[in-house]
């Protein structure tokens, strides 16, 4: 199919229809269903979302193989888009052939899955096979709401399954169930030679290893993934609230009490998600857990809430803490989610499926322009009583310059032995095993595109905010120099990215790349490949 970009059309028309187009760009389903668009529209001084000339709307692995063979024979760069959530822009490139897997969205559950080539007899395991174009909302609805099982996926309902797994993605409960990559049992993948291969621990084991965290679209194009499933927890629960400190001294004390409380009460497999420290001395809490009732959550958090209440002269709660506990089978059930206005938003296109929902908190990402994005894993030793003060000081200094968030589910320290065991078998940087959280500091702007009057990227603001993010990260980097980072949520301009993303696993991944893609057909920014193509920014970036 010929790809026509609505952004390019709007620019040619001197902005005619821009108001409606930019309203639609805040709908992640619109972005996903348009082959010319990506969920992130660019990165200031990095890249700009550019449509491919043509796309193959793949429905089968054979379609993908035909597209790969065509691209290789004619010297055309192929790119692949499933969910299209790449922050580095690797699912788009001007002049490329897009292999669009959006239509490959099957979700099939298994009671006794046996990987290809496994020794028999084998009773198999409970699992789910997922097409490369599926998004997590599709999968949770089928596996959890309808099937009564749990699969480790992403928090955002519109993230693509294939890219998530290949990046080593985390979910809210990765400390219990491991990463997406750790739960991969088997993948169907088309390699650069156009062959359809089955990769698992028994068949193509080095390719299988590379797909478990080595980076999406780097070693081939995945067409189907099979993931392990688990018994569904009894409940999924959340607590959300904010606290405002009234002085610098009170703020330092609050940050210290928050870290103490996390280390003493929440550094366990059941809890995940975010503790955010913001400029203006504001703390926001958005934490999830499984297996606890609302009353049990209140008991867990009572000492922290009481500590704040006893110091009303120093702190102000931003309203009563919101506590929610629901049967896990209902947590991703569209009919239940629709009963909670403000929690989810719907796909507002005429005729859109009623089950097309997304978390309201994720709307800000739709069509975003990234100004800066930096992250690093924080080792668990920082939670020791003799090290906490250094962590607190770094967080206080950082948050005076920009918001910093501790994503506690994106570090596996404190997790189950099984989650750690499975993670060791993936390509993700081993630092994740001893990290209690991934610290993220980022800035973004609303949808924008060059040449559309009134909607062009704000380069001045973007660069100023990028400087502030770097300033906020300075005390963190002093605390944990050369810390590793998560490949899917990292700095586009990072220098030592090979070591940051994969650590000692990089040589093994490079060997797999040379074996399965010796000509570097599948390439992108900060992807494993030949030296001359590593880390080179795409042309046409915001400058």
GITAFEN-V584207 format. One record per backbone hydrogen bond with DSSP energy under -0.5 kcal/mol. CO is the residue of the C=O (numbers start at 1). NH is the residue of the N-H. If there is no record, write none. Layout:
# GITAFEN-V584207
((CO	NH) (CO	NH))
This chain:
# GITAFEN-V584207
((1	55) (2	4) (3	5) (4	6) (5	9) (6	10) (7	11) (8	12) (9	13) (10	15) (11	14) (13	16) (15	18) (17	21) (18	22) (19	23) (20	24) (21	25) (23	26) (24	27) (26	28) (27	30) (27	31) (28	32) (29	33) (30	34) (31	34) (33	35) (34	37) (39	367) (39	368) (41	49) (42	370) (43	46) (43	47) (43	542) (47	43) (50	93) (51	95) (53	3) (54	98) (55	57) (56	58) (56	100) (60	64) (61	65) (62	66) (63	67) (64	68) (65	69) (66	70) (67	71) (68	72) (69	73) (70	74) (71	75) (71	76) (72	75) (77	97) (79	99) (81	101) (84	39) (84	40) (86	89) (89	92) (93	96) (96	53) (96	54) (96	98) (97	79) (98	56) (98	100) (99	81) (99	101) (100	58) (101	104) (103	105) (104	133) (104	134) (106	131) (108	129) (110	127) (113	125) (115	118) (125	113) (126	229) (127	110) (128	227) (129	108) (130	225) (131	134) (132	162) (134	161) (135	138) (135	139) (136	140) (137	141) (138	142) (139	143) (140	144) (140	145) (141	146) (142	147) (143	149) (144	148) (148	232) (150	230) (151	153) (156	159) (157	137) (159	136) (160	164) (161	165) (162	166) (163	167) (164	169) (165	168) (166	215) (169	180) (171	174) (173	176) (173	177) (174	178) (175	416) (179	183) (180	183) (181	184) (183	228) (186	226) (187	189) (187	199) (188	223) (188	224) (189	191) (189	197) (190	221) (191	194) (195	191) (195	197) (197	189) (197	199) (198	200) (199	187) (203	200) (204	208) (205	209) (206	210) (207	211) (208	212) (209	212) (210	214) (211	213) (212	427) (212	428) (215	218) (220	222) (221	190) (223	132) (224	188) (225	130) (226	185) (226	186) (227	128) (228	152) (230	150) (234	328) (235	291) (236	326) (237	289) (238	324) (239	287) (240	322) (241	285) (242	318) (243	245) (243	283) (244	316) (247	251) (248	252) (249	253) (250	254) (251	255) (252	256) (253	257) (254	258) (255	259) (256	260) (257	261) (258	262) (259	263) (260	264) (261	265) (261	266) (262	266) (262	267) (266	268) (268	271) (270	290) (272	288) (273	408) (274	286) (275	406) (276	278) (276	284) (277	404) (278	281) (278	282) (281	245) (282	278) (283	243) (284	276) (285	241) (286	274) (287	239) (288	272) (289	237) (293	297) (294	298) (295	299) (296	300) (297	301) (298	302) (299	303) (301	305) (302	306) (303	307) (304	308) (305	309) (306	310) (308	311) (309	312) (311	314) (311	315) (314	246) (316	244) (317	319) (321	323) (322	240) (324	238) (326	236) (327	330) (327	331) (328	331) (328	332) (330	333) (332	334) (333	336) (333	337) (334	338) (336	339) (337	340) (339	341) (340	343) (340	344) (343	360) (344	342) (345	358) (346	348) (349	352) (353	356) (355	357) (356	347) (358	345) (359	362) (360	363) (362	365) (362	366) (363	366) (365	368) (368	41) (368	42) (368	370) (369	445) (370	44) (372	443) (374	441) (376	439) (377	379) (378	436) (378	437) (379	382) (380	383) (381	384) (384	387) (384	388) (387	390) (387	391) (388	392) (389	393) (390	394) (391	395) (392	396) (393	397) (394	398) (395	399) (396	400) (397	400) (398	401) (398	402) (404	277) (405	407) (405	440) (406	275) (406	408) (407	410) (407	438) (408	411) (412	415) (416	420) (417	421) (418	422) (419	423) (420	424) (422	425) (423	426) (429	432) (430	433) (431	434) (432	412) (432	413) (432	435) (434	380) (435	413) (437	378) (437	439) (438	407) (439	376) (440	405) (441	374) (443	371) (443	372) (445	369) (449	452) (451	453) (452	455) (455	449) (457	459) (458	462) (459	463) (460	464) (461	465) (462	466) (463	467) (464	468) (465	469) (466	470) (467	471) (468	472) (469	473) (470	474) (471	475) (472	476) (473	477) (474	478) (475	479) (476	480) (480	483) (484	377) (486	489) (490	492) (491	494) (495	497) (496	500) (497	501) (498	502) (498	503) (499	503) (500	485) (501	429) (502	505) (503	506) (505	509) (506	510) (507	511) (508	512) (509	513) (510	514) (511	515) (512	516) (513	517) (516	192) (517	520) (521	523) (524	527) (530	533) (530	534) (531	534) (533	536) (535	537) (541	543) (542	45))
